[in-house]
Amino acid sequence: MAREEIIGQIVKDFFDLEIDGVERDLDVPLDTNLRKAITIIGPRRAGKTFYLLSHFAHLRKEGKGVLFLPLDDDRLYPPSIEDLSALIKVFYELFPTADEKYLFLDEIQNVPNWELFVKRAVEREGFKVLLTGSSSKLLSKEIASALRGRTLTFEMFPFSFREFLRARGVKLSRYLSMREEAMVKALLKEYLEFGGFPEIVMIENEYLKRKVLEEYIDVMLYRDVVERYNLKNLKAVRMFLKLLVTSFAKEFSINRTANYMKSIGIDVSKNTLYNYLEYFTDAYIVFPIKRFSYSLKETERSLPKIYAIDNGLINAYSLRFTSNIGRLMENTVFLELRRRNKEIFYFKTQDGREVDFVVREDGKIVELIQVSYSIDEASTWERELKGLVKASKELRCENLMIITWDREGKEEFKGMNVELIPLWKFLTKR
């Protein structure tokens, strides 16, 4: 069978595909008149392909001219740029009079020199092109470099708590009964423990959840880091990832880690560990955030705090859930702030009090956030409030918030108003 016929067969296979799944909150503008490709990036298994398919099915129902081509289909292996050119011929045969033209290309990194085709399709042929790629071969910075300003890039993470509830068939209304609120909190504990990877959310057995999460870690480690960068010191890479993930929501010192690893017989330099941290960050496994300072030099020299892409990966390392619930809450809040496209730092006051999150917009500090499971004890209450108020004065920001498990309301402390909000409400508000 000729290549063009194979491509025609593959795209026709998707024409009548019924897409049934959880609607995602990621808002990608398909109706933009900008001549730019749209790229969906993020960790593996987060639902990027399903997202493309759901938009494809929606456009099909509207009668638009749209083709979906998975470039990892065995019938095309190995795909070439000539195959993409043949795809345009197939499009015009199927939609000779289409006013709007869409191409959805999944796993684009499998095609050598794919960016040359995308530029032509967008700029000369007038197609609206949506792309996804494996994080092991197509990083966001590489997309930006390859398309040189001709792409809008959007991040897709595992399910948010809103999407998690949607997957479980829970619809939130403005008013919840005590029973409904208790159910939401029970689901939130599950979400904090096992995270939001779509496949994991739909598995009921806890043992199987953990087994699949362990496989995710192995695939991310080997496919997205070891193979990609041709790393040889596998023992060091594995140990470093474990130390990173289990240090979530804490400051992380590369120097101390290098010394510790040497003490247990793993010889690795701190420069190599800095490289490993960059690789894990590029692969969407962990995220380091810096301490805020008005001095750029001090910010860059500060120890990063580490957050993980998903709580399930954290607990796959067999940490005790109950003893880490406060830090798991903090990791969840970080991910939600990242989904909301916030610029985030942490902060330490001049007397050493820490504020979990500093949110900056347009160069100005707009919000200070603490995360604490319980503030019922007087010492915890005073510690969290003193840190916020001290930081408020140093950073000149009066928008103060403490995210707790179930406390809600407004509190005044030393002349400052502090909002208290339960985690489930923070995660479900838009």
N, C-alpha and C positions, 0 to 999 in steps of 0.2 A: 504494500500500500504506500502511495506517495506521501511525503511529509505533510503536504497541505491537506490531504484527506484525513490523515491521522489527527491533525490539529482540529479540523472540522468535526471529527467524531468526538474528540475530548470535550470541546466547548458545547456541543449539542447534548452531551451527557448531563450537563448541569442545567439545561433549560427548564426541566420539569422537576428539579430537585426541591423537595419540601424542607424548608429550614425551620426547625423547631428548637428553640433554646432561649436563654436568658437575654433580654434586651440590655445592652451595655449603655452606660452613661456617657461614654466618650462621644463628644460632639464634633464630627468632622464635616466641614462645609463642602458638600458635593456641588452646590450651585454657584460656586465662586467663578468669576470671569477671569481670575488670574491665570496666566499661562504657566502654571506650576504643577508638577506631579505632587501627589499626596502620599506620604510614606508613613506606615504604621510600624513602630518598633517597640521593643520591650523584651522581657524574658521569654524563653520558650515555654510552651504549655499555658500561656496566659489567655489564649483565645483569639489571636490575631487573624487566623484563617477563617474562623467562624464569623468574625466581625465583617470581613470582606464578603463572605457568602451571604450574610444577612442583608447587607446593602445591595448586593447584586440581585437578590431575590426581590427586594423592594422595587428596584428600578425595572426589573422584568415585568412586575405586576402593573407598573405605570405605562408599559409599552415602550420603554426607552431602548435605544440601541446600545446593548451592553454585552460584553463577553468576559467570562472568567476562565483563566488558564492557569492551572497548577503546574509549575515548571519542575516539579519533582515526580511527575507522572512517568511510570516506567516505559510507556509507549513512546515517549519523546527522548528517552535517555540516550546520549547526553544532549540537552537542548542547545541550540545555537542562536546567534543573532539573526540568521536566515529564517529560523522558525518564527521569530517574532515578526519579521517582515511578512511572512506567509500569513500570520495571524491577521494582519491588516487586510489582506486580500479576502480572507474568509469573512471578515467583518462586512466588507462592502457587498459581498455576495448575499449575506444574510440580511443586511439592513441597507439596501441601496439608496433609500430616501431619508435616512435618519438625520434629524436636525441636531440632536445631541449625541455625542459619541463617547462611550466609556470603555476603558480596558482595565480589568482587574487582574493583576499579575501577582501570583503567590509564589514565594521562594525564588525571587528574581535573581538572587546571588548565584544560582546554578548556571546562568548564562554569561559567558565571557563577554566583556564590553557591553553589557546591558544598558549602560548609561547613554551610549550613542543612540540606541534605538529610542529610549525614553525621550531624549531631547527632540528627536525628529518627530515622534508621535505627538508630543505636546505642542511644539512650536510651529511645525510645518503642516502636520496633518490635522491639528485642532482637536485632538483627543483629550479627554480628561482621564488621567491615569492614576490608579491607586496601586501602591506597592506594599508588599510585606517581604521580609527576609529573615533568615535565621540569624540570631545574634552571634552565632559562631563564625559567620562569614560576612555579615553585613552590619557594621556598627553605625550608629547615628552619625558620627563624625566622618565616616567614610562615604555615607550617602551624600552629606552636605558637600564634601570635597568633590565627589564624582559628578554631581549635578550642578555644582557651583551656583548656588542661590536659586536654582530652578525647582526647589522642592519645599513643601510645608511638611514638617515632621511632627507626628503626634505619638505620645507614649501610651501603650496599653499595659496595665498591670493586672495581676490576678483580681478576682472580684473584690469590690469594695463591700462594706457591710450592707449598704443598700441593695447592691446586686445579689449578695448572699441571701438576703431575706427574700428577694424576688425569686431566686432559684428554689427556695423552700416554700414558695407559694404564700408568703406572708405579705399582706398589704397593710401599710401603715396609714392610719387616719390621724386627724389632728388630736382627737381624744382617744385615749386607750383606757380600757378597764384595768383593774389591778391584775386580773388574770392574764390579759394580753401583754401588759408590761412585764410580768414575771416570765412569760414565754419568750419575749424579745431578749430579756437578760440571759435566759438559759441558752438561747441561740448565740448570743454574743460570747458567752464563755466557750462554746464550741468553736466559734470563729477565731477567738484569741488563741486557742490551742492548736487548731489544725489549719488555719489560714483560709485563703480564698482561691486557690488554684481550682478552676472549674471542674476538672475530673475528680479532685479530692472531695469537693463539696457534695458530689453525687454518690460517693461511696459511703455506705452505712457502717461497715465493719471497721472499728478503730485499728485493729491489727493491720488490715489491708491498707488503710490510710497511711500508716507509718511506713509500710513496705514500699508503697508507690512514691512517697516523699523521699525515701532514701535513694530510690532509683533516680528521681529528679536531680538530687544532689550529685550523684555519680555522673549523670549525663552532662549537667552543667559544668562540672569540674573537668571532665575529660574532653568533651566535644568543644565546649566554648572557651576553654583555657589551655589545657595541656596540648591538645592536637593543634589548636589554632596557632599557638606560639612555640610549638615544638619544644616543650619543656621536658627536661630529662630527670630532674630531681623530684620524682613523684612523691616520695615520703615527705619532703619539705612542703610541697604544694598542698597535700592533703592535710597535714598538721596545721599549716597556716590558715587554711579555710576554716577548719574546726575552731581554732582560736579566735578568728574574726567573728564567726557567727555566734559563738557562745559568749562573746564580749559585747553583744548588742546592747545599745542604749548606755554605753559606757565610753569614757575616753580610752583611746587605744594608742599605746606607744610602740612604734616599730623597733626602737632601740632595745627596750626591755624585752620585747618578743624575740628578737634575734638572740639576745643573751640567754633567754630561757631555752630556746630551741637548741642552742649549742650545749647547754647544761644537760640535756637529755640525749645528746649524741647526734643531733641533726645540724650539720655544719652548713650554714647559709648566711650570706652577708645581709646587712640592713638595706643596701641598695637593691639587692635582688627582691627582698620583701616589699620594698616600695613599688617595684615593677609588678609583683604579684597583686598588690592592692589595686593598682591601676587596671590590671587585666580583669579582676573580679568585678570592679566597678563598671567597666565597659560592657561586661557580660550581664549586667543587671542582676547580680547576686547580692552585693552589698552596696551601701551608700555611705561614704564618709561625709560628715558635715563639720564645718569649721566653727571655732569660737568667734563671736562677733567682736570687732574692735574698730574704732574709727581710724586706726592705723592699719593699712593694707599689709604692711610687713608683719605686724603682730598676728593678724588673722592667718596669714599663710604659714607662720611658724608655729601656730597653736596645734596641740594634739587634736586629732579628729575624734568625734563620737561616731560609732558605727551603728548603722541600722540595716536590717535584712529585708529582702524583697518580699518576704512572706513569713508569717509566724510559724507556719507548718514546717518550714525548713529548719527553723530554730529548734522546735520540739522534736524533730527527727534525730537530733543529737541527744535525746533522752534526758533533757533537763526536767526537773520536777516542776510541773505546771504551777502548783499553788504557791510555791516560794518565789516565783518569778512573775506573778500576775501583774504587778505594777510596771515592770519593765516591758512586758508584752503589751500592756496598754500604751506605753510610750511609743513602742515600735509601730503600733497600729495608728496612732495619732500622726506620727511622722509620715507614714504612707498616705494617709488621707490629705495631709497638707501638700504633699508632693503631687497627688492627683489634682488638687485644686491649683496647681501651678504657682505655689507660693515660693518665694525666696527665703530659705530657712537657715538660721544659725542657732548655736546655743550661746550662753553667756555666763560669765563669772563676774560677780561684783568685786569691787576693790577689796572687800573683806572676805572674799572666797566663797560667797553664796552662789549656788548655780541656779540658773533659769533654763528649763528644758528647751524651750523654743522661742526664738526671736524672729518675728516675721517682718520682712522689709519690702516695701513697695516704692518704686521710683526713687530709690535712694533714701527713703525715710522709714524709720521704725514705726510700725503701725499696730503691733500687737505683741504682748508677752504672755506666754502660756506655760503653766506648770501642769504636770500629770501626776496624780497620786491616787492609788486605789482607795485609801481611806485617810481622812483628815480628822477622825474622831478623837485621836489622842492629842492632848494639848501641845506636846513637843512637836509633833508632825505639823499641826495646824500653824504653830508659830514659825517653824522653819520655812514652810512653803510661802507664807504671807510675807515674812521678813525679806526673803529673797526677791519676791516680786516687787515689793515697795522700794527696796534699795535699788534694784535695777531700773525701776520706773523713774527714779530721780536721776540716775546716772545717764539713762538713755532718753530722758524727756518723752516718755510714752505713758499715757494714762489708761490705755485699753488693756486691762489685766484680766486674765482668765485662769481658773483652776479646773481641770477636767478630772472628775472623780468617778467612782463606781455608781453612786446613787445620790450624792448631795446636790441640791439645786437651790439657786436663789442669788441674792446679792449680799455681800458682806462689806462692812466698812472697817478699815484698819489704818490707823494713823492718818486719817483724813483722805484715804484713797478708797475708791469703790472697786470691789473685785467680784467678777461674775463666777458663780459656781455652776457647772453644767455636768450632768451625767454623761458618761462616754457614749451610751447608745443614742442620746439626743444629738451630741456633737457629730457623730458619724452619719446620722440620717438626715440632718438638715442640709439644704442646698443653698 
